[in-house]
Amino acid sequence: MRPMFRSAAVFALLSVLLSGQNKTQEQFVELRKEKLAKSVFQKADWMLDYDAARAKAVATNKPIFAYFTRSYAH
């Protein structure tokens, strides 16, 4: 594929992928609530505050298991 057409194809794909990203802060808050309500987050003692998790890990001499996901912030 020629570079000019490759760039156009990438731009078109990004446009389609990003077109649904115009959410309000309230929609992002709702998505976060829905994600945290899933059973996987109810089965363990998940902590959402890194500093608190780090302090607990140091106090209990245990490692941190971190689960990173996309940010729902503007």
C-alpha positions as CSV (number, residue, x, y, z in Angstrom):
1,M,0.0,0.0,0.0
2,R,1.3,3.4,-0.9
3,P,2.2,5.7,2.1
4,M,-0.4,8.3,1.2
5,F,-3.2,5.6,1.1
6,R,-1.9,4.0,4.2
7,S,-2.1,7.3,6.1
8,A,-5.6,7.9,4.8
9,A,-6.7,4.3,5.9
10,V,-5.2,4.8,9.4
11,F,-6.9,8.2,9.7
12,A,-10.2,6.7,8.6
13,L,-9.9,3.9,11.1
14,L,-9.0,6.2,13.9
15,S,-12.0,8.5,13.1
16,V,-14.3,5.5,13.3
17,L,-12.8,4.2,16.5
18,L,-12.8,7.6,18.2
19,S,-16.2,8.8,17.0
20,G,-17.9,7.2,20.0
21,Q,-15.6,8.8,22.5
22,N,-17.6,12.0,23.0
23,K,-19.0,11.1,26.3
24,T,-19.9,13.4,29.2
25,Q,-18.3,13.1,32.6
26,E,-21.5,11.8,33.9
27,Q,-21.5,9.0,31.3
28,F,-17.9,8.1,32.3
29,V,-18.9,8.0,36.0
30,E,-21.8,5.6,35.1
31,L,-19.5,3.4,33.1
32,R,-17.1,3.2,36.0
33,K,-19.9,2.3,38.4
34,E,-21.1,-0.5,36.0
35,K,-17.6,-1.9,35.8
36,L,-17.0,-1.9,39.6
37,A,-20.4,-3.6,40.1
38,K,-19.2,-6.7,38.1
39,S,-18.7,-9.8,40.2
40,V,-15.0,-10.0,39.7
41,F,-14.6,-6.8,41.7
42,Q,-16.9,-8.1,44.4
43,K,-14.9,-11.4,45.0
44,A,-11.8,-9.7,46.4
45,D,-10.8,-6.9,48.6
46,W,-10.0,-4.5,45.8
47,M,-8.6,-1.1,46.7
48,L,-9.0,1.9,44.4
49,D,-6.5,4.1,46.2
50,Y,-2.9,3.3,45.2
51,D,-1.4,5.0,48.2
52,A,-3.6,3.1,50.6
53,A,-2.9,-0.2,48.9
54,R,0.8,0.5,49.0
55,A,0.6,1.3,52.8
56,K,-1.3,-1.9,53.4
57,A,1.2,-3.9,51.3
58,V,4.1,-2.5,53.3
59,A,2.3,-3.2,56.6
60,T,1.4,-6.7,55.7
61,N,4.6,-7.5,53.8
62,K,2.6,-8.6,50.7
63,P,3.0,-7.6,47.1
64,I,0.5,-5.5,45.2
65,F,-1.6,-7.1,42.5
66,A,-2.6,-4.2,40.2
67,Y,-5.4,-4.2,37.6
68,F,-5.1,-1.3,35.2
69,T,-7.9,-0.3,32.9
70,R,-8.8,2.8,30.9
71,S,-9.4,6.1,32.8
72,Y,-13.0,7.4,32.7
73,A,-11.8,11.0,33.3
74,H,-12.0,13.8,30.9
